[in-house]
């Protein structure tokens, strides 16, 4: 084995070790990255040549966490890893988006990147090192790649920026973003924040970049030691300059005119397609099939150039807007009467229909991943059906794009959705994209905000989002930042920068750079312009709904949350769940109980107030601590010679002594009460050691005329035996003293 190692020291002293030459040596490139007890195996493979007629970069990235890495069995019947989880897909997307722009434009061979978590500790967050591992595997391969890159997580904890914090440390962060970059340039940013300023976010990116530079240097040294500085030769594109010149001459001016015509999305696409078809007709029929790949590529370049020149030279966009202008917006709430909350948000040709559903703790999403075991009270799902873009094709399962866009919207809204004690409901937002022409994830944020307020949930602050674009001119160095980009401006432009936030700060961001080189001044202008656009969008939303409804809608099941002492949890649940199950059945409610900090948190979920009141009364009865001097309505459960036992609260019985039944002498307990009788009694005493309760019926009925209560002598604790002479301590005024009876 020819094992080569490189180390990187993080700011907190942890060592990152990158090793190659030991594992997976038949891959084009492989490394093992180790931090503490966490280990990632990254491999890359590449086809020897491109497939016929492929003119794009066919890159596939997979990230997989092995349960054995943390000493765990996978869940489910099969007890083995299955399809990728949402979190694994999100990490794979982070890697993909950082690597993809750095492959040569004319390199079209299939490339597969696999990153596996093969060992894990409970502190290290492996997603922050996955991009570095993937890049290092490419670095030690012969695959052409304009890297290396690295990805790091930067968090702000107690006012200080920290690189790649632990799980525990991240809990107290108010900024959590992933940044990917080469030594020279930022490539990708994604994360969530708690209303931070634009300056804070830019400072975090700069802080991350300084760390990334160290990682890139280590990878370049690794390349040199392994001997992979020179990459493979390739030739994947056939070119015909005469054909290119003929196409440009025939199409450019007419293509520019179409771009400037301000046609709608589909009309513009049809006009572009018709122009290309006209040019194809000029090619001899027998040559068309052989030249079609080149024609499509050259014509795409003409479309891109026309749109970009129009914006750079004239400041005019495809739909006629200027660079800062936001498309027309219209909104509506309470559109779906059966939903707990709903809203439509339409901006130009992009439309999102959002719904809100409120449920119990039983409806919360359970995460059972290799290193994460928790429940999510708030979830958001994003759907992108083909009809939203006019495509005639079937709708299959949820794709990676939908998971990624939904996660961004979820992170944007999450800081503003009340959870825990502020909100006992499980919350689900679903965004269905009905029309799409750019920035549907930001439409989801806006529609989701309004639907949440329409539901009556006390959202902390409304959130709005906007997607920013960039057109840059390498020849002149000029750049144009675009607000609220169209789909074509995303596809043909140099940046897709999404920013969400409240009136007080940013809550989430996602940025992808498609060019090699982006000065910080561009990011600064984009953030400032995004804030301006976000405020405009927020103003339009507030015209429709400016604050949450005062109350939930009538069709929202009501939920009451109470807290009980921990010692009563078992009594509420009962043996084998008998008590709580019977309670749910008899009251037609759903009841959950969770132990938090030694106390029981109970949620009662019911369709109407009567059912919930009945369940609440039952629980309060079980958990109420009897108080001396209070009156209780009880039921006689048994009778003995010396008295009756009365259940005053569920599971709590006290002795009603025969002497406390009445003022007059009672010869037999059954003369006054029988088993099953209900009556009011007063709690006279609770024994401090045994907890036994002494009750009285006599204390609640009118005393006979002239009756005077004599002072009682204190009794020994726990004494329930016969009283001594005079202990009853009562007589009629002026009458003879009664001789106490020894009832026991």
C-alpha angles and dihedrals in degrees: 000000000000099000117186123187136190128183134207122195116217122215093260093052098260115140123229110203121196116193131181133179099048107077135036095005094168091066117093087248135357137174138175114219117199131191115169105314093335115105130182124194111206123186134176129196131179137195115247092238141004122268117253116279094009112140100165137068108271098202122164121190124188128183119189133180115208114216090214087064088075096032095257139130117234115247126244133059096291094053093213136101113278134179119343116282121231091258092051090050091050092053091047089053091052090055094043095050092052096047103038100072091052100063113097113270093239097043107106107161115125113263124193122196119189124183118184128187101223100167130022142184126198096248107047118082103217097196090072091062100040095089092050091050092050093048092048090053089053090046093059092045131079092240113124108250132157093217163056104195136171136200126214136176114232119194132178110226120177089346095307128107114238128190117226098345123196124261091259096047092049091062091076097044122117092194126043119170137155115221126192123190147151119235088272108032147032112246106175142005129186133161152097134269140185100241098302124171126256090249092054091052093048091049090052091053092050091048090052092049093057090057092045091056089063090052092051092051091052091051093050089052089049090052091053094049092048091045098236099125091113114062130207123284116246141172114189104153129069113207134197112188093190090055091047093051092047092051094048091048093049099040113025102082094040091045090052090052091052091049089053096045094087092227120165119266098266095038090052092048091050092050092050091048092049091051092053090048089053091055092048088057088062091061118086108260094236091057099046099087093050093048100039096097091053092045092053092048095047093045091050088054091052092051090050094048094048093052093046095046091049091055097041097043102034105018089233124131132208093268095042098257125134120242096271100037121115120217118252113283132206127174140185133185134199089031094143110053094194096054122086088234134354142175141175119216117187124181114175107307095343118093132176127188110201128191131189126209122189119205146156132276087270087067095055118116113255117214115204104171132145094270104009124072113168146102126254116220093190123046133171127198125195124201126192110187119192093243089067088076096032094255118154102218137106122272111241131178127316112292132212091258092058092049091050096047092045091051092052092052090045091053090047094055100032098086090053099046110092115235138172116020091356092061127018094188128100105232127210123182119190121192117196112191107219097174129018133194103140137323100033091155090059090048086054091056092051095044091044092053093052093044090052091052090045089055092059094245108147097242111192096226135344117258128211131185139203136186118224127200138194136216114189132184112212093193097057100021089234119144134188123203114211126206121216098003127214123231091259091049088054093047097043099032134085102242143029108197117174119190128181131183153129126260087275104049153321120304102178142359142187123187131179121184119205099184132067103249133028119180118220089240087067091053091047093052092044091053093048092048091046091055090052092049093044091055091051092051091047090053091054091049092050090057087067101038124355103177140013119282113268091240139010119270118267092253093057110103109237122242128196123190124201134171123225132186112273094242090066096056092090092047092053093048096041128198108325089352091295097138098046093043093051090046092053092047096048095044098036092232138123114238127189128181126195129182111231122174092339095311132099117242109201124194118195114196119188144157095235142017096250093059093046093047090052092051092044091052091051092051094045090050091053094046100038114113110222114243126210112246095026124120119233134188105228143171127235107241101173141003130216131178093264100042150316132281112228125195103220095172131013106291093359119108132176136189118257099196117213088243090060096053097084145344091249122070113277115206097187131020092224089061087074109021139014135195110286095026116132120216144154117258136177122230106234103173145358115205108237094218107033098027091227114156128221116208135192134203092175091064090064100050126077114272117238115263112280095014115152121192112224122215114270123229113236114259127217113264112270093013111144096156129113118304122244122241110296096016093114085062101194135110140156115267108264093359131112119278115259118238108238116242121227097228094167 
